[in-house]
């Protein structure tokens, strides 16, 4: 696994810490463990699947759906980070 530069330099997790391990767990079939490792793994996977699908098939309002998925990802990532940093670690 690639080490987190932010964690190695400053000792603090970044918003993406755990994503690599969660992706490996997801591919191994450990779905619950992947979620607890990085809660945004499923929303990110959904966004990536949509973006790949949208490369080949264009449809009406795809731009709005992309924006909604991006906002959902941002909220999940920020929420999980806040919970991890301020409630779990203290």
C-alpha positions in Angstrom: 0.0 0.0 0.0 1.1 3.5 -0.6 1.8 5.5 2.6 -0.2 8.6 3.3 2.1 11.6 2.9 -0.1 13.8 5.2 0.0 11.2 8.0 3.7 10.5 7.7 4.6 14.2 7.7 2.0 15.7 10.1 0.7 12.6 12.0 -2.9 13.4 11.0 -5.2 11.3 8.7 -6.2 12.9 5.4 -9.7 12.6 4.0 -8.6 9.7 1.8 -6.9 7.6 4.5 -8.3 4.1 4.3 -9.5 4.3 0.7 -6.8 1.9 -0.6 -7.4 -0.6 2.1 -11.2 -0.3 1.7 -10.9 -0.9 -2.1 -8.8 -4.0 -1.5 -11.4 -5.3 1.1 -14.2 -4.5 -1.4 -12.5 -6.6 -4.1 -11.9 -9.4 -1.6 -15.6 -9.5 -0.8 -15.4 -8.0 2.7 -18.1 -5.5 2.1 -18.9 -4.6 5.8 -15.2 -4.2 6.6 -14.7 -2.0 3.5 -17.4 0.3 4.7 -16.0 0.6 8.2 -12.5 1.2 6.8 -13.7 4.1 4.5 -17.4 4.9 4.5 -17.3 6.7 1.1 -16.1 3.6 -0.8 -19.6 2.8 -2.0 -20.5 6.3 -3.1 -17.2 6.6 -4.9 -17.7 3.3 -6.6 -21.1 4.4 -7.7 -19.7 7.7 -9.1 -16.9 5.9 -10.9 -19.3 3.4 -12.4 -21.6 6.2 -13.6 -18.7 8.1 -15.1 -17.4 5.1 -17.1 -21.0 4.3 -18.2 -21.5 7.9 -19.2 -18.4 7.8 -21.5 -20.2 5.4 -23.7 -23.9 6.3 -23.3 -25.0 9.9 -23.1 -28.4 10.8 -21.9 -30.5 13.8 -20.9 -29.6 15.4 -17.5 -26.4 13.4 -17.1 -24.6 16.6 -16.0 -27.1 17.2 -13.1 -26.7 13.6 -12.0 -22.9 13.9 -12.0 -23.2 17.0 -9.8 -25.5 15.3 -7.4 -23.2 12.3 -7.1 -20.2 14.5 -6.5 -22.0 16.5 -3.8 -23.1 13.2 -2.1 -19.5 12.0 -2.2 -18.2 15.3 -0.7 -20.7 15.2 2.1 -20.0 11.5 2.9 -16.2 12.1 2.8 -16.4 15.2 4.9 -18.9 13.7 7.4 -16.8 10.5 7.8 -13.6 12.6 8.3 -15.3 14.8 10.9 -16.6 11.8 12.8 -13.3 10.1 12.7 -11.2 13.1 13.8 -13.4 14.6 16.4 -15.5 11.8 17.9 -13.6 8.5 17.5 -10.0 9.6 18.1 -10.8 11.7 21.2 
